[in-house]
């Protein structure tokens, strides 16, 4: 039995009073023992939270009491242990950072495509399929024949799109018209914003997968699926497959890269200390800090406790590599 309910949610909606909303949302989360991260910005709300089922549903009811969030949708999954260790309700300029002024997904997003209709769309020869996620996410799974922009962050995507619109690029005009584009991401938020950006660039036929990869994996049977590999998620499960069953990947706690079972057999892998992505990127001192952290984690586990901190000297140090060191990140 999975006792912890995980709810991933977002909605692009104009919230000019987003700063004032923080205190009441924070109070509701604390009253219900909710952990995870919620982001509030003028353009909407985004986050992933977890807790006991009744508590998570109480938070969702509270949010939907605001008429602007009445249609807020969420995706549910389950975990055997708490997937997050802290609660954060943060104020941001954007709920997902693209870094381009004037992009308004609540008014300009592309055409939604249901998971059941996605295969037919991306199988067309006249449609360019783009994975809008970061490179470390694409590395462990994507849709068949999708283009990987190999971006380190979502905010790198506009530069890649500009490059591909130049002569010889994959997004250059086909005759007098811009090509048809289908975009996807983990939960729908990044592709919703990226399609709005594409429409700003003059692309008229832009589509995105409604509910993202997670909804596709939940609703489309494996035997009909065009998904290959696993889907990276921003919580302690690390990856999921069809039916949102927890996958086989773990996380390098030094650099945040997802690691396969084979990756963990390499000489470069030392649990909590290094992997083949970061072994040559960290100093001996940092490796000692990571080793001490891992030792504390093991001691806490032996006592039936949960270790949530870092070595004191490493508190302000950045991850060694491009992946996310998981605490309570929000998905896209």
N, C-alpha and C positions, 0 to 999 in steps of 0.2 A: 504493500500500500504506500503510495506517494503522499506524504502529509503536507508538502509545501506547494502552494499554487504560485506560479509565475505568470504575471500579466504584462505583456508588451503592448504599449499604447502610444498613439500620437494623433494629433489633429492639427492641420493648418487652419487657423482661424484668427482673425484680428483680435488681439487682447491688449488694448492700450493701457489697461490697468494691471498688467501682469505682475508688477512689483507688489501691489497691494494684495494679490491673491496668495502670495507665498506663505504668509503666516498661518492662514486658515488651513491650507493644504498640509503644511508641516504639522500642525496640531492634530489633524485627522490621522495622519500617518503614525505619529507617535502614540496616539490613543489606541491604535489598532495593532501596534507592534510590527509595522511595515518596514522592510528594509529595501534598499535599492536606490535608484536615482531618478528624479524627475527634473526636467528642464522647462523653464517658463521663459517666453520671449514675446515680443510684440507680434510675432507671426504664429504663435500657438503653443502647444504643449507636446512633450515627447518624453518617454521614459520606459523603464522596466523595473517592476517592483515585485516583491514576493512576501509571502506570509501564510498564515493559516487561511483556508478558503473563505471562511466567513469574514475575516478581516479584510482581505483583498476586495471582496465584493462590496463591503461597507465603504471602502475608499472609492470604488468605481461609482457607487450610488451618489456619494457626496460630490464627486466631480461633475456628474451629469445633472445635478441640481442647477448648475449654471446653464442657462438656456443656450449659450454659445457652445457648450460642450455636451448638449443633450444627445447628439448623434455620435459621440465619441465611441469608436470601436476599439476592441482589444483582442489580443490573441492569447490563449491560455496554454500552458504546458505545466509539467509537474516535476518535482525533484524529491529525492529521499532525504536530503539534508538541506539546510539553509543555503541558497545559492549566493546570497549577499550577506555581508557582515556589518554594513553601515547604512544609514539613511542620509541622502543628500537631496535637497530641493534647491536648485540653483537658478539664478537669474542670468540670462544670456542675451546676446544680440540676435542670435539665430538658434533655433532648436536643432538645426543641423547646419554646420558651417560650410557655406559655399563661397562666401566672401564677395558676392556680386550684388551691388545695390539694385533695387527695383524688381527683384524676382519675387513674385507673389503666387505661390502654389494654390492658395485658396481661390484664385481667380483665373490662373493661367495654366494649370497642370494639363498634361496630355490626356489622351483617351484611356480610361480604365479598361483592362482586359481581364475577364474572369479566369481563374486557374484552368477551368475546363476548356477554355478557348485559346489558351496560350500556345499549345503545341502547334495548332494550325497556323497561327500568326508567324511564329518564329521559323516555321518550315518553309515559308514562302521565299522564293528567290529574290524578290524585290524588296525585302525587308532586311535592314542592318540591325543586328542584335548586339546590344552593348551592356556589359556588366559594369555597374557604377560603383562597385565596392573596391576596397583597398586590395593591394596585391597579395597580402598574406591571407586574405579571405578567399580570393579567387584560386589561390594555390591548392586548396584542398577540395574544391568542387565548383562546378558551374554548369550552365546549360550547354548542350551540344552546339558547336559552331559559334558560340558567343565570342565577341571581341573582348579581350582583356586590355584596358588602357594602361595597366601597370602603374597606377597612381599610388603614392604613399598615403595620401589623404584626400578626402572628398573635395577639398578646396583646390586640388590640382586638376580636377576634371575640366574646368573651363579652358585652361591652357591646352590640354590635350584635344579638346573639341576644336579650338581655333586652328591647331596644327593640322587636324584631319580635314578641315574645310579648305585648306590651301590646295593649289594644283597638285595632283597626284595623291591627295589624301582620300581616305575612305568615305568622307562625308562631303566631298565636293559635289557641286550640282551635276545632276544627270540630265544633260541637255539644258533646258531652261528651268527645270524644277529641282528642288532639293530632294534627296532620297527619303524614303520612309524609314523610320527608326523605332525600334522597340527597346525599352530600357527596363532593367530590373535590379533589385537589391534585396537585402535580408527581409525587412518587414514592410517595405513600401515607401518609407519616408524619403530616402535619398533619391529614388527614381521619380517620385512625385515632384521633388524640387528640381531635379535635373531636366525633366520634361518641360517644366515651366521655363527653365533657362533656354532650352532648345527652341521653344516657341518664340522667345525673345530674339533668337538668332534667325528667325524667318522660316523655320521648319514647320510646315503645316500638318503633316501626318506623323504625329509622335504618339507612341503608345507606351503604357507601362503596366506591369503585372500587379493587379489589385491584391493587396495583402502580402505582396512580396513572395520570396522563396518559401518562407515558413508556411504560408497559406497553401501554396502549391504542394509542398511535401505532405501537408495534412490532408488535402482533398484528392489529389491525383494518385491513382493506384500505381505501385511500382512497375507493373507490367506495361503501363501506358506512358511512363515517365520519360522525358528527355533530359532529366537531371543526371549529372554524372558526378560521383563522389559524395562528399558530405558538406553540410552547411555550417560555417563558423557562426557561433552565437556568443553574445557578450555576457556570459555568466559562467558559473563553474562547470557547466556541462561541456563547454568548449565547442562541441559540434553535435549536430543531430542529423538523422537520416529520414527516410520516409516514415510517415506516421509520427514524426517528431521524436522518435526513439533516440536516446542518447547515443552518440557515436563513439568511435574508437580513439579519438584524438585526446591528447593531454596538452598542457601548456608549459612552455619553458618559463619558469618563474624569474629568470634573469632578464630575458629580452621580450617575452610575451608572444613568441611565435607558437602557433599550433604545431604539435609534433605527432607524427604517426607512430605506430608500434615499431616499425622498422627504424625510424629516426632515433628511437630510444635505445637501440642496440648498438649505435655507433660509438666509437671510443670517445668522441667529443662530448657525449651526453653524460653529465653528472647531475643528478636530480637536484633541482633548485639552484644550480650553480652555472651550468653552461649547456649549450647544444651546438650543432654544426653551424647555426646561423650567427652565433655570438661569441664563440670561444676565442676568436682572435680580435674581438672588439672591446674586451674588458681587461683591466689591469689585474695583476695578482692581488692587489689590495681589495678591489671590488669582488673578486672571486672569494676571498676570505670572508668578506661581509655577507655574501650570498650563502656561503657554507654555514656561517653562524646562524643566519636566519633559518636555514633549513634544519639545523640542529634544534633550534627553539621550537619549530613547527613539530618535529618528531617528539620532543619532550611533552609538548602540550597534548598531542594526540594520545600519547601513552597514559596521560592523566585524565583522558576523556574531556579535555578542554579544546577550545579553538583558538589558535594563534592568529592574530590579525595584524600584527605590527611588523616593522622592519628594524634591522639593526639601527641603533641611534645614529651612527655616522652615515647611514645610507638613506635617511629620511628624505633628504632633499635632492637625492641623486636621480637623474633621469634614467629610464630604461635604456639598456644597451642597444636594442634594435628597434625596428619599426612597428612591431606588434604591440598590442595592448596588454600591460600587466593588469590582470583583472582585479577589480575591486567591485565596482558597481557601474559599469559602463552602460550606455544606452545603445540599442541596436539601430540599424537602418534598413 
